[in-house]
Structures are given as structure tokens and as C-alpha cells.
């Protein structure tokens, strides 16, 4: 999944990006509200971490613009304001969660998972297709009880495909959600990772789950 970090404290911004990248997310960073809106106009994010007190345009203004534009992307406010009134105001204007600084990074990751799970319609931490099970917390992947070891990028692509199982996913969609703005595209990188993934989840099994849809992309589905 792809996350936008809008935080004007540069050290915290850097730590957030490092933590999220290690967790397998594609991450874009910005330092004020105007930059945040520019990013939101140019890309679709799965979650936004939004500092309340930012220069040029604060987090509340960014959230109001997002919701007025019809963007339902989950938003988690990050703020030093810890009064009950501040939390109520943030949630009432459309935020999905509210974390007071300083916070624990593991708690932040858990809140991101909870927020994105709510929007995807998933009720549990596990994504299941036939005998393939993906644990979105531990990143464990099993098929028919067999443990499948994946790289961080392979896992990210598989989770994205599992969240969109039974639907065709294009190369552009994968690039947009798995990589950040540093990714230049224009190569067969996605195709290479799909090849790696197919070997790991389908090789040795009678029923294949990852299928190519010529000219359109790929689909995860169980065929009769």
C-alpha cells in the first residue's frame, strides 16, 4: 500500500518514512499542507498521516479539502495537541484516527492496518483465497499449510492483489500503490516481480491462482 506522510518536523518525517518503508509500504513525504494537497491531486493513497500544525495550510484545512473533493482515503492525525476537544474536533471533521506525539511506531502501524482494513471491507487480519492465506500483521504467507518466504516488495504486491482478488489489476495500478515518486517506471520491474511471485505461490500446486490477463494485467482468483 502507498502512504502519504505530511509532517513538518523533518526528523520525525524521516523516521516515519523509514519505519513505513521497512514495513513494506510505498511512502511519499511532504512538509506542509500545500505540498500535501499537490500529492493528493497526483496520486491515490491508501492512507494519509497528517500533522495538524503544518505551515502554509494546516492538517485540518487539508482534511476539509480532501473530504470536499470526495476523497475517502483514511486519515490519521498526528499532533502534539492532546485535549479531548482537539480529538473530538479532528474526528468530527472526518479523520479516522488521532495519535498524540510522542507515539509508539508499532501502535502507529497497528492503527494504519485498522484504518485500511475498515476501508477495504476486510474484517480480520487475514486475507484468504482458496488455500492461500496472507497475514497482514506478521506478513506470513502460507499455501496449503506450506510457509512461503517473500521479499518485502513481493509481499506488498501479493497483499495488493489479495485485497483486489477476483479483479484485474494493471501494471500502472501496482506501480502507483507499491512504489513512490522515486520510482521511474518504464521498465519490466513489475513483470519481474510477478514472475517471482507466481513461482512462489503457484509452483508445485495443481490449481494456479495468479493469472495473466493479456493486455490488461493480472488477477488472483481460484478457477474451477
N, C-alpha and C positions, 0 to 999 in steps of 0.2 A: 504494500500500500504506500501511497505517497502523502507526505505530511508537510504542511507549511508551518515553519516556526517564525513567528513575528514577535521579536523580543529585542529591546534596545540595549540591554546590558550585554556587551559583547562577550564577556567571559561566560555568562550563563547561556547565551545563544550558542556559543561554540560547544559547551558541554552537552547541551540538549541535542545538537546535531550529531555529536559523536555517539551519544547513548542510543539515539534512534537508528543511526546507521548500523551500529553493532547489532541492534535488534532486528535488522533486515528491512527497514523501511527506506524508501526513497525520500530524501529530505531536501527542501529548499528553504533558505534562510533570508530574512529581511529584518530591518532595524527600525522601521517607522510605519505608520498606518497607510501612508500614500503608497509606499512600496508594496505593502500587503495587498492593497486593492489591485495594483498592477498585476501581481502574481495571480490573484484570484480571477482576474479577467482573462488571463492567458492559459490557465491550466485548471483541470479538475482535480481536487484534492479529496482524500478520504477522511482527513481530519485537519483541523487548524488549531495550533497552540497560540493563543492571542494574549499578549501582555496588555493589561488595562492602561497603564500610564506610558504611552509612547508619544514621541514628538510628531508634529505635523498633523496627525489625526490619531486620536486615542482609540483603544480597543472597542469601547462602546460604540463609537461612530462607525468603525469598520463593521462591526456585527450588524448594526442597523442597516447599513448599505447592503450587506450580504443578504439579509432576510428580505429587504425591499426588492432586491433583484431576483428573488425566488430561489436563492442558493440554500439548500437544506443541509449542507456539509456540517458534520458535528464540530462544535467549537468548545474548546476547554480554555477558560480564562486562567491566566497566570498573574497573580497580583500580590503585592505586599499588604493590601487592604484586607483586614480580617474581621471587620464588623459584620454582624448578622444582616444589617441593612444593605451593605455592599453586596453580599452574596445574593440576597433576595432580588436586588435590582438587576444584577447580572443574569440570573436565571430567568427572571420575568421578561427580559428583552430578547431571549432566545438562545442563551448559552446552554450547553448540555451539561457542563460541569464547571467546577470552580476550585482551583488549587491555590492555597496561600503559600507564599515564599517564606522561608525555605521549605522545600518539599523533598520527599524521597523519590528517587528516579524509578525505583521499582513500582511504587504506588502510581506514578505518572503513567508508566507502561500499562499497568492494570486498568487505569481509567480510560486510556486510549482504546484498549481492547473492548471494554464495556461499551463505550460510546459507538464504536464502529460496528460492534455486534448488534446493537439496537437498530441501527440504520440498515444493516444488511438483512435483518429479519431472522438472524440466527439466534437460537435460544440457549445454546450451550457452547462450550469452548471447542468442541469437536466438529469438524466438517467431515461428512461421510458420503461416499459414493461407492455402492456395491461393497466390496471388501477392502476398500481403501479408506483409511482413517487418518486425518490430519489434526493434530492437537495444536491449536493456535496459541497456547500459553507456553508449552515446552518446546514446540516446533518438532515434536516427534512425529514421524510418518511411518505407518505400518500398512502392509497389504497382506491379507490373509494371515495376520499374525507375524509376518516377517518384517523386521526393522529395516527401513530404507534410509540410508545416510545421504543427505543432500547438502550441497553448499548453500550459503546464505541466499545467493541470487536464485538458485534452483528452487529453494523453498519458497521464496517470495513469489515466483511465477506460479508455482503449484497452488499456493494459497489463493492467489488471484483467480486462477482458473477454477478452483473449487468453489469460490464464492460466486462464480458465474457458470456453474455446471449446467449442462444442457443448453448452453448458449454459445454461439460462435464469438470468439474473441480475436480481434485483429492484431497485427503486429504493432500498429500505432497505439492501440489501447494498452498493450503491455508496456511499450516504451513510456507512455505517459504516466502510468501508475507505478512502475517499478523503478524507473530511473529518474534523476532530477535534471535540472537545466544544464548540468555539466556534461550530460550525455549528448553526443553529437549526432548519433543515429547514422543513417546512410550506409549501413553495413549489414552483414548477416548475423550479428551478435545474437539477436533473439532466436533466429533459426538454430544456431548452435546450441543454445541453452535448451530449446525444445527437444533437440535430438538427445542431449544428455538426459533430460527428464524422462523422455519416452523409454530409453533403455533401462532406466532405474525402476520405473513403476510398471512397465508392461512386459519387459523381457522375462521369459520363463513362465508367464501366465497365459492360459488359453484365451481368456477374454481380454481384449485390448480396450483401454479406457480413453487414451489420448489419441484423437483422430485429427487428421489434416483435412480442412475444407478448402479445396483448391481455389486460389484466387481471393479467398476471404480471410483465412486464419486457421484457428484450431478450436476444438471443442472437447471437453471432458464429458463423456456420457457412457452409460452402460448399454451396449447393444444386445439385442436378443440372440 
